Amino acid sequence: MELGRRDLKRDDWNRIIEKEIIIEDIKNDYMEGKVCFLSMIKVSSPLAVDSPIGKVTIADNGYKNLIFAPKNKHWWLTIMFDDKDNLIESYFDITKENNFSDESNPYFIDMKLDICIPSGDNPYIMDEDELKEALRKGLINQDEYNIAYETAHKIIDTFNNNKDTYYKYIWSYYNKFNR
């Protein structure tokens, strides 16, 4: 096991054969960093993953991601949409580090703990066993482990107390980029 690294442009995802991306700087009351709109024109094969609500396809031809990469936070948000502009899910990776040394394509180091919010559903904490294994193997320390859980619970609380604002926010960006 190792901590994974994922970049904003998804250059690390070989499944995507052809894509279009739009990246903008973002600074508002919620975060400072980057927002990326990724349109998967062509993928080598669809990707279905286990979700709290069962198997869901998160990547296929015509699917889109809206990715929020904040500076100085311990999360990275990917919101997935299908080829008919339906929201599939919001997925928060809890991160050890969000690195902006390459301003054109920042990346994060994954602490393995995740929050999945299926469309119209409640948030679920996922992959707790992987976070515990990362601690056990010395890939993260106790403070980072604690930060991961604190971040996850803060995301869930914030979402639960601001669902309407959250969805208005993400749809405003989706509609801005998806033309």
LOMARBA-347601 format. One record per residue (C-alpha): residue number from 1; x, y, z. Coordinates in steps of 0.2 Angstrom, whole numbers. Last residue first. Layout:
// LOMARBA-347601
+------+-------+-------+-------+
: resi :     u :     v :     w :
+------+-------+-------+-------+
:  NUM :     X :     Y :     Z :
...
+------+-------+-------+-------+
***
This chain:
// LOMARBA-347601
+------+-------+-------+-------+
: resi :     u :     v :     w :
+------+-------+-------+-------+
:  179 :  -109 :   124 :  -114 :
:  178 :  -104 :   115 :   -98 :
:  177 :   -92 :   128 :   -90 :
:  176 :  -105 :   140 :   -82 :
:  175 :  -118 :   127 :   -79 :
:  174 :  -106 :   116 :   -69 :
:  173 :  -100 :   131 :   -59 :
:  172 :  -118 :   137 :   -54 :
:  171 :  -123 :   119 :   -52 :
:  170 :  -109 :   116 :   -39 :
:  169 :  -114 :   132 :   -29 :
:  168 :  -133 :   129 :   -30 :
:  167 :  -130 :   111 :   -24 :
:  166 :  -119 :   117 :    -9 :
:  165 :  -131 :   131 :    -4 :
:  164 :  -146 :   120 :    -4 :
:  163 :  -136 :   106 :     6 :
:  162 :  -130 :   119 :    19 :
:  161 :  -131 :   111 :    37 :
:  160 :  -129 :    93 :    31 :
:  159 :  -114 :    98 :    19 :
:  158 :  -105 :   108 :    33 :
:  157 :  -108 :    93 :    46 :
:  156 :  -101 :    80 :    33 :
:  155 :   -86 :    91 :    28 :
:  154 :   -82 :    94 :    46 :
:  153 :   -83 :    76 :    50 :
:  152 :   -71 :    71 :    36 :
:  151 :   -59 :    85 :    40 :
:  150 :   -58 :    80 :    59 :
:  149 :   -56 :    61 :    53 :
:  148 :   -42 :    65 :    42 :
:  147 :   -34 :    77 :    54 :
:  146 :   -34 :    63 :    67 :
:  145 :   -25 :    52 :    55 :
:  144 :   -13 :    66 :    51 :
:  143 :    -9 :    69 :    69 :
:  142 :    -7 :    50 :    72 :
:  141 :     6 :    49 :    58 :
:  140 :     4 :    44 :    40 :
:  139 :    13 :    31 :    29 :
:  138 :    18 :    22 :    45 :
:  137 :    11 :     5 :    40 :
:  136 :    -2 :     6 :    54 :
:  135 :    -7 :    23 :    50 :
:  134 :   -10 :    19 :    31 :
:  133 :   -19 :     3 :    37 :
:  132 :   -31 :    14 :    47 :
:  131 :   -34 :    25 :    33 :
:  130 :   -37 :    10 :    21 :
:  129 :   -49 :     3 :    34 :
:  128 :   -59 :    19 :    35 :
:  127 :   -62 :    17 :    16 :
:  126 :   -78 :    27 :    15 :
:  125 :   -87 :    40 :    26 :
:  124 :  -105 :    42 :    18 :
:  123 :  -114 :    58 :    15 :
:  122 :  -133 :    58 :    13 :
:  121 :  -143 :    55 :    -3 :
:  120 :  -150 :    65 :   -18 :
:  119 :  -135 :    62 :   -29 :
:  118 :  -123 :    50 :   -20 :
:  117 :  -112 :    59 :    -7 :
:  116 :   -96 :    50 :    -5 :
:  115 :   -83 :    55 :     9 :
:  114 :   -66 :    48 :     7 :
:  113 :   -52 :    42 :    19 :
:  112 :   -37 :    36 :     8 :
:  111 :   -24 :    49 :    14 :
:  110 :   -22 :    54 :    -4 :
:  109 :    -8 :    65 :    -9 :
:  108 :   -15 :    79 :   -20 :
:  107 :   -10 :    87 :   -36 :
:  106 :    -9 :   105 :   -44 :
:  105 :    -8 :   106 :   -63 :
:  104 :    -5 :   124 :   -70 :
:  103 :     1 :   130 :   -53 :
:  102 :    14 :   117 :   -53 :
:  101 :    21 :   119 :   -35 :
:  100 :     2 :   119 :   -30 :
:   99 :     2 :   103 :   -19 :
:   98 :   -13 :    98 :    -9 :
:   97 :    -6 :    87 :     5 :
:   96 :   -12 :    73 :    16 :
:   95 :   -29 :    73 :     8 :
:   94 :   -46 :    67 :    11 :
:   93 :   -54 :    64 :    -6 :
:   92 :   -71 :    71 :    -7 :
:   91 :   -83 :    63 :   -19 :
:   90 :   -99 :    71 :   -25 :
:   89 :  -111 :    59 :   -35 :
:   88 :  -120 :    55 :   -51 :
:   87 :  -127 :    72 :   -56 :
:   86 :  -136 :    71 :   -72 :
:   85 :  -129 :    80 :   -87 :
:   84 :  -135 :    67 :  -100 :
:   83 :  -117 :    61 :  -102 :
:   82 :  -116 :    57 :   -84 :
:   81 :  -110 :    69 :   -70 :
:   80 :   -96 :    67 :   -57 :
:   79 :   -91 :    80 :   -43 :
:   78 :   -73 :    78 :   -38 :
:   77 :   -68 :    87 :   -22 :
:   76 :   -51 :    88 :   -14 :
:   75 :   -49 :    89 :     5 :
:   74 :   -36 :    93 :    18 :
:   73 :   -36 :   112 :    15 :
:   72 :   -22 :   124 :    12 :
:   71 :   -25 :   127 :    -6 :
:   70 :   -42 :   120 :   -13 :
:   69 :   -43 :   109 :   -28 :
:   68 :   -62 :   108 :   -34 :
:   67 :   -65 :    96 :   -48 :
:   66 :   -81 :    96 :   -59 :
:   65 :   -81 :    80 :   -68 :
:   64 :   -90 :    76 :   -85 :
:   63 :   -96 :    60 :   -94 :
:   62 :   -97 :    61 :  -113 :
:   61 :   -89 :    44 :  -116 :
:   60 :   -88 :    35 :   -99 :
:   59 :   -83 :    37 :   -81 :
:   58 :   -92 :    37 :   -65 :
:   57 :  -103 :    21 :   -68 :
:   56 :  -112 :    17 :   -52 :
:   55 :  -112 :     0 :   -42 :
:   54 :  -122 :     1 :   -26 :
:   53 :  -130 :    15 :   -16 :
:   52 :  -114 :    17 :    -4 :
:   51 :  -104 :    16 :   -20 :
:   50 :   -94 :     2 :   -28 :
:   49 :   -86 :     8 :   -45 :
:   48 :   -91 :     7 :   -63 :
:   47 :   -78 :    13 :   -76 :
:   46 :   -82 :    13 :   -94 :
:   45 :   -69 :     8 :  -106 :
:   44 :   -55 :    17 :  -116 :
:   43 :   -63 :    34 :  -113 :
:   42 :   -68 :    47 :  -126 :
:   41 :   -74 :    65 :  -124 :
:   40 :   -72 :    65 :  -105 :
:   39 :   -76 :    83 :  -101 :
:   38 :   -66 :    90 :   -86 :
:   37 :   -71 :   106 :   -78 :
:   36 :   -57 :   111 :   -66 :
:   35 :   -58 :   123 :   -51 :
:   34 :   -42 :   130 :   -43 :
:   33 :   -37 :   137 :   -26 :
:   32 :   -45 :   147 :   -13 :
:   31 :   -60 :   141 :    -4 :
:   30 :   -78 :   143 :     3 :
:   29 :   -79 :   162 :     5 :
:   28 :   -72 :   165 :   -12 :
:   27 :   -56 :   163 :   -22 :
:   26 :   -55 :   152 :   -38 :
:   25 :   -42 :   151 :   -52 :
:   24 :   -49 :   143 :   -67 :
:   23 :   -46 :   127 :   -77 :
:   22 :   -56 :   121 :   -92 :
:   21 :   -52 :   104 :   -99 :
:   20 :   -56 :    94 :  -114 :
:   19 :   -53 :    76 :  -115 :
:   18 :   -48 :    61 :  -127 :
:   17 :   -41 :    44 :  -122 :
:   16 :   -46 :    45 :  -103 :
:   15 :   -43 :    27 :   -96 :
:   14 :   -25 :    32 :   -93 :
:   13 :   -29 :    43 :   -78 :
:   12 :   -13 :    51 :   -72 :
:   11 :   -16 :    66 :   -83 :
:   10 :   -31 :    69 :   -73 :
:    9 :   -30 :    88 :   -76 :
:    8 :   -30 :    91 :   -57 :
:    7 :   -17 :    78 :   -52 :
:    6 :   -19 :    62 :   -42 :
:    5 :    -6 :    55 :   -30 :
:    4 :    -9 :    39 :   -21 :
:    3 :    -3 :    35 :    -3 :
:    2 :     6 :    18 :    -4 :
:    1 :     0 :     0 :     0 :
+------+-------+-------+-------+
***
